[in-house]
Amino acid sequence: MSDLLERLRGRGWRMTAQRRVVAEVLDGDHVHLTADEVHARAVAKLPEISRATVYNTLGELVSLGEVLEVATDKRAKRYDPNAHRPHHHLVCARCGAIRDVHPDGNPLADLPDSERFGFTVSDVEVTYRGVCPNCAAA
């Protein structure tokens, strides 16, 4: 489970009711919600929360480095609270479901010097694509 709420409290982030609800909605394993999905779930907990507040809060969380903005295809951006543990994504090509994966090895080390073209590489993003069990069964 993500520790988003604890991380935000540890930073001294001002925890308004609206911010708390957005953080609660995002907390958990394999959470990759769109802004609209965050808003819908937040409204269920706090009916008066506005779409603008949700979007602004998501933007702040991304700016703080506490939430990752994930764009795995041409669909809406998704928000991932698993920002402090390196991981990759496994994406269903049919429904767009996303799972965090933690394969062994270091993909940064797997890039040979001859393929770096003089770059100092600091980060790697890997997206595995396939069909999830639900879509495969349908």
Backbone as CSV, one residue per row, in Angstrom:
resi,resn,N_x,N_y,N_z,CA_x,CA_y,CA_z,C_x,C_y,C_z
1,MET,0.841,-1.190,0.000,0.000,0.000,0.000,0.882,1.249,0.000
2,SER,0.490,2.237,-0.740,1.221,3.494,-0.798,1.121,4.191,0.565
3,ASP,2.104,4.994,0.863,2.112,5.730,2.126,1.942,7.225,1.871
4,LEU,1.142,7.573,0.887,0.991,8.955,0.446,0.585,9.881,1.589
5,LEU,-0.421,9.522,2.360,-0.871,10.396,3.444,0.236,10.647,4.456
6,GLU,0.965,9.601,4.825,2.048,9.760,5.792,3.159,10.643,5.224
7,ARG,3.485,10.454,3.946,4.520,11.278,3.323,4.118,12.752,3.326
8,LEU,2.866,13.028,3.007,2.398,14.415,2.961,2.403,15.046,4.350
9,ARG,1.974,14.299,5.343,2.009,14.811,6.722,3.448,15.081,7.144
10,GLY,4.354,14.168,6.776,5.763,14.337,7.109,6.387,15.570,6.482
11,ARG,5.863,15.984,5.355,6.362,17.189,4.677,5.770,18.455,5.255
12,GLY,4.763,18.292,6.132,4.091,19.468,6.678,3.120,20.096,5.701
13,TRP,2.659,19.312,4.718,1.707,19.812,3.715,0.401,20.143,4.412
14,ARG,-0.115,21.336,4.198,-1.361,21.756,4.831,-2.483,20.826,4.372
15,MET,-3.035,20.081,5.316,-4.007,19.033,5.010,-5.436,19.551,5.191
16,THR,-5.937,20.245,4.157,-7.336,20.666,4.179,-8.207,19.431,3.954
17,ALA,-9.489,19.561,4.178,-10.402,18.437,3.955,-10.342,17.978,2.493
18,GLN,-10.272,18.931,1.567,-10.228,18.590,0.147,-8.940,17.861,-0.211
19,ARG,-7.804,18.356,0.263,-6.527,17.710,-0.024,-6.479,16.311,0.591
20,ARG,-6.996,16.204,1.807,-7.007,14.903,2.477,-7.795,13.889,1.670
21,VAL,-8.962,14.286,1.170,-9.810,13.377,0.395,-9.110,12.949,-0.894
22,VAL,-8.483,13.874,-1.592,-7.768,13.519,-2.822,-6.646,12.536,-2.495
23,ALA,-5.897,12.796,-1.433,-4.815,11.892,-1.044,-5.359,10.524,-0.649
24,GLU,-6.483,10.484,0.051,-7.089,9.201,0.430,-7.517,8.413,-0.803
25,VAL,-8.086,9.097,-1.784,-8.525,8.432,-3.019,-7.333,7.824,-3.751
26,LEU,-6.201,8.510,-3.718,-5.015,8.038,-4.434,-4.226,6.984,-3.674
27,ASP,-4.463,6.828,-2.396,-3.652,5.930,-1.584,-3.962,4.471,-1.892
28,GLY,-2.936,3.668,-2.040,-3.116,2.235,-2.257,-2.152,1.676,-3.276
29,ASP,-2.184,0.368,-3.441,-1.356,-0.315,-4.428,-2.031,-0.297,-5.786
30,HIS,-1.246,-0.208,-6.831,-1.721,-0.289,-8.214,-2.799,0.749,-8.523
31,VAL,-2.699,1.921,-7.909,-3.653,3.003,-8.153,-3.134,3.826,-9.328
32,HIS,-3.946,3.940,-10.369,-3.591,4.717,-11.562,-4.875,5.354,-12.088
33,LEU,-5.409,6.301,-11.349,-6.696,6.904,-11.687,-6.522,8.132,-12.572
34,THR,-7.506,8.381,-13.423,-7.539,9.637,-14.174,-8.022,10.734,-13.232
35,ALA,-7.847,11.981,-13.627,-8.323,13.099,-12.814,-9.836,13.012,-12.622
36,ASP,-10.558,12.610,-13.658,-12.015,12.479,-13.530,-12.398,11.371,-12.555
37,GLU,-11.637,10.277,-12.561,-11.909,9.194,-11.609,-11.601,9.638,-10.183
38,VAL,-10.521,10.397,-10.013,-10.206,10.935,-8.684,-11.342,11.839,-8.233
39,HIS,-11.814,12.701,-9.125,-12.903,13.616,-8.774,-14.163,12.844,-8.375
40,ALA,-14.534,11.846,-9.156,-15.753,11.077,-8.861,-15.660,10.400,-7.494
41,ARG,-14.510,9.826,-7.190,-14.339,9.161,-5.890,-14.267,10.169,-4.756
42,ALA,-13.674,11.324,-5.016,-13.589,12.367,-3.994,-14.975,12.929,-3.675
43,VAL,-15.791,13.118,-4.709,-17.160,13.628,-4.505,-17.978,12.667,-3.640
44,ALA,-17.741,11.373,-3.795,-18.454,10.383,-2.979,-18.109,10.549,-1.499
45,LYS,-16.900,11.035,-1.194,-16.473,11.224,0.188,-16.754,12.635,0.689
46,LEU,-16.677,13.606,-0.224,-16.830,15.018,0.129,-17.591,15.699,-1.010
47,PRO,-18.929,15.664,-0.956,-19.750,16.112,-2.099,-19.458,17.520,-2.604
48,GLU,-18.967,18.404,-1.754,-18.758,19.788,-2.182,-17.417,20.031,-2.875
49,ILE,-16.575,19.018,-3.011,-15.268,19.221,-3.646,-15.460,19.486,-5.145
50,SER,-14.758,20.489,-5.637,-14.913,20.863,-7.046,-13.882,20.148,-7.919
51,ARG,-14.207,20.071,-9.181,-13.287,19.496,-10.161,-11.987,20.305,-10.191
52,ALA,-12.093,21.628,-10.123,-10.905,22.481,-10.151,-9.994,22.197,-8.958
53,THR,-10.585,21.992,-7.794,-9.782,21.683,-6.606,-9.050,20.369,-6.789
54,VAL,-9.715,19.370,-7.357,-9.076,18.080,-7.600,-7.919,18.251,-8.581
55,TYR,-8.150,18.943,-9.692,-7.093,19.150,-10.684,-5.920,19.926,-10.076
56,ASN,-6.218,20.973,-9.317,-5.155,21.765,-8.692,-4.368,20.936,-7.681
57,THR,-5.060,20.131,-6.901,-4.393,19.285,-5.910,-3.506,18.247,-6.595
58,LEU,-4.006,17.637,-7.660,-3.184,16.683,-8.412,-1.934,17.362,-8.952
59,GLY,-2.091,18.564,-9.481,-0.937,19.317,-9.984,0.083,19.595,-8.891
60,GLU,-0.388,19.949,-7.701,0.520,20.186,-6.572,1.248,18.910,-6.179
61,LEU,0.525,17.798,-6.126,1.135,16.524,-5.736,2.203,16.090,-6.741
62,VAL,1.949,16.329,-8.021,2.944,16.015,-9.051,4.151,16.934,-8.883
63,SER,3.913,18.228,-8.686,5.007,19.193,-8.505,5.866,18.859,-7.295
64,LEU,5.241,18.365,-6.240,5.968,17.972,-5.028,6.753,16.671,-5.220
65,GLY,6.449,15.941,-6.287,7.094,14.653,-6.503,6.476,13.536,-5.686
66,GLU,5.281,13.762,-5.165,4.605,12.760,-4.343,3.684,11.858,-5.154
67,VAL,3.348,12.277,-6.356,2.497,11.506,-7.262,3.109,11.610,-8.655
68,LEU,3.101,10.501,-9.371,3.606,10.494,-10.743,2.445,10.687,-11.716
69,GLU,2.682,11.448,-12.758,1.717,11.581,-13.843,2.128,10.556,-14.894
70,VAL,1.242,9.622,-15.191,1.552,8.504,-16.082,0.735,8.634,-17.361
71,ALA,1.425,8.624,-18.479,0.763,8.629,-19.781,1.283,7.406,-20.535
72,THR,0.495,6.350,-20.590,0.955,5.107,-21.201,0.449,4.931,-22.625
73,ASP,-0.483,5.756,-23.034,-1.042,5.650,-24.381,-1.762,6.955,-24.687
74,LYS,-2.647,6.935,-25.622,-3.353,8.163,-26.002,-4.561,8.442,-25.118
75,ARG,-4.713,7.681,-24.071,-5.819,7.897,-23.134,-5.443,9.004,-22.153
76,ALA,-6.351,9.320,-21.249,-6.116,10.367,-20.258,-4.917,10.036,-19.375
77,LYS,-4.251,11.070,-18.897,-3.160,10.880,-17.950,-3.721,10.246,-16.679
78,ARG,-2.878,9.464,-16.039,-3.262,8.808,-14.796,-2.288,9.226,-13.713
79,TYR,-2.714,9.101,-12.473,-1.927,9.555,-11.338,-1.581,8.373,-10.449
80,ASP,-0.283,8.227,-10.177,0.278,7.074,-9.489,0.944,7.545,-8.192
81,PRO,0.429,7.126,-7.022,1.033,7.556,-5.756,2.310,6.809,-5.402
82,ASN,2.686,5.827,-6.195,3.875,5.021,-5.929,5.093,5.742,-6.506
83,ALA,5.342,6.950,-6.000,6.364,7.820,-6.581,7.756,7.616,-6.000
84,HIS,7.869,6.877,-4.918,9.162,6.771,-4.249,9.778,5.382,-4.307
85,ARG,9.163,4.481,-5.042,9.737,3.154,-5.244,9.836,2.938,-6.755
86,PRO,11.043,2.808,-7.275,11.182,2.628,-8.730,10.372,1.418,-9.208
87,HIS,9.654,1.626,-10.288,8.841,0.543,-10.837,8.522,0.824,-12.294
88,HIS,7.987,-0.185,-12.955,7.549,-0.069,-14.335,6.051,-0.317,-14.360
89,HIS,5.473,-0.239,-15.542,4.031,-0.450,-15.672,3.720,-1.561,-16.663
90,LEU,2.690,-2.307,-16.343,2.134,-3.353,-17.197,0.748,-2.850,-17.592
91,VAL,0.505,-2.678,-18.893,-0.727,-2.036,-19.369,-1.500,-2.983,-20.273
92,CYS,-2.817,-3.080,-20.028,-3.679,-3.870,-20.899,-3.977,-3.053,-22.160
93,ALA,-3.687,-3.630,-23.303,-3.895,-2.949,-24.584,-5.368,-2.783,-24.923
94,ARG,-6.240,-3.534,-24.263,-7.677,-3.446,-24.555,-8.402,-2.474,-23.629
95,CYS,-8.305,-2.700,-22.312,-9.089,-1.886,-21.369,-8.285,-0.764,-20.725
96,GLY,-6.959,-0.809,-20.855,-6.118,0.235,-20.280,-5.749,0.031,-18.819
97,ALA,-6.117,-1.108,-18.227,-5.755,-1.378,-16.834,-4.237,-1.306,-16.685
98,ILE,-3.783,-0.773,-15.555,-2.357,-0.612,-15.308,-2.003,-1.270,-13.976
99,ARG,-0.901,-1.995,-13.969,-0.367,-2.598,-12.752,1.083,-2.156,-12.603
100,ASP,1.514,-1.924,-11.373,2.919,-1.654,-11.099,3.659,-2.980,-11.079
101,VAL,4.838,-3.012,-11.676,5.667,-4.216,-11.661,7.084,-3.841,-11.236
102,HIS,7.740,-4.786,-10.598,9.081,-4.562,-10.063,9.996,-5.711,-10.497
103,PRO,10.350,-5.770,-11.788,11.208,-6.877,-12.247,12.620,-6.751,-11.684
104,ASP,13.285,-7.885,-11.616,14.679,-7.893,-11.185,15.541,-7.255,-12.265
105,GLY,16.686,-6.802,-11.873,17.618,-6.228,-12.835,17.554,-4.715,-12.842
106,ASN,18.446,-4.126,-13.608,18.550,-2.685,-13.713,18.486,-2.294,-15.182
107,PRO,17.339,-1.791,-15.657,17.234,-1.463,-17.082,18.200,-0.364,-17.508
108,LEU,18.606,0.476,-16.577,19.574,1.516,-16.901,20.924,0.890,-17.247
109,ALA,21.288,-0.146,-16.508,22.557,-0.840,-16.764,22.498,-1.678,-18.043
110,ASP,21.279,-2.025,-18.466,21.121,-2.856,-19.669,21.364,-2.091,-20.968
111,LEU,21.429,-0.783,-20.899,21.674,0.021,-22.096,23.182,0.102,-22.332
112,PRO,23.674,-0.533,-23.399,25.119,-0.529,-23.645,25.635,0.881,-23.933
113,ASP,26.876,1.113,-23.608,27.500,2.420,-23.857,27.355,2.838,-25.317
114,SER,27.443,1.865,-26.226,27.356,2.180,-27.655,25.978,2.709,-28.055
115,GLU,24.965,2.472,-27.229,23.605,2.942,-27.522,23.232,4.189,-26.713
116,ARG,24.134,4.739,-25.962,23.852,5.936,-25.145,24.128,7.232,-25.904
117,PHE,24.881,7.144,-26.997,25.154,8.299,-27.860,25.659,9.514,-27.084
118,GLY,26.465,9.250,-26.060,27.026,10.343,-25.275,26.123,10.875,-24.182
119,PHE,24.882,10.374,-24.108,23.961,10.832,-23.076,24.417,10.357,-21.706
120,THR,24.175,11.161,-20.695,24.266,10.715,-19.316,22.838,10.356,-18.932
121,VAL,22.544,9.086,-18.905,21.181,8.619,-18.684,20.908,8.582,-17.183
122,SER,19.792,9.194,-16.780,19.470,9.270,-15.356,18.195,8.536,-14.980
123,ASP,17.386,8.166,-15.967,16.103,7.553,-15.648,15.662,6.665,-16.798
124,VAL,14.862,5.666,-16.473,14.329,4.744,-17.464,12.846,4.549,-17.178
125,GLU,12.034,4.574,-18.210,10.617,4.244,-18.088,10.343,3.054,-18.987
126,VAL,9.836,1.978,-18.399,9.526,0.777,-19.160,8.032,0.526,-19.037
127,THR,7.397,0.283,-20.166,5.976,-0.073,-20.170,5.825,-1.399,-20.897
128,TYR,5.309,-2.380,-20.175,5.006,-3.678,-20.766,3.556,-3.637,-21.214
129,ARG,3.267,-4.144,-22.383,1.897,-4.137,-22.911,1.449,-5.562,-23.169
130,GLY,0.187,-5.780,-22.957,-0.395,-7.102,-23.192,-1.884,-7.043,-22.972
131,VAL,-2.481,-8.179,-22.705,-3.924,-8.275,-22.462,-4.132,-8.839,-21.069
132,CYS,-4.925,-8.149,-20.255,-5.173,-8.578,-18.879,-6.061,-9.813,-18.867
133,PRO,-6.099,-10.538,-17.759,-6.910,-11.752,-17.691,-8.401,-11.523,-17.952
134,ASN,-8.933,-10.378,-17.490,-10.361,-10.080,-17.713,-10.673,-9.921,-19.194
135,CYS,-9.820,-9.171,-19.905,-10.044,-8.971,-21.342,-9.808,-10.258,-22.121
136,ALA,-8.832,-11.048,-21.698,-8.531,-12.295,-22.381,-9.690,-13.274,-22.240
137,ALA,-10.397,-13.218,-21.113,-11.523,-14.120,-20.871,-12.786,-13.686,-21.598
138,ALA,-12.846,-12.405,-21.971,-14.077,-11.867,-22.609,-14.172,-12.267,-24.062
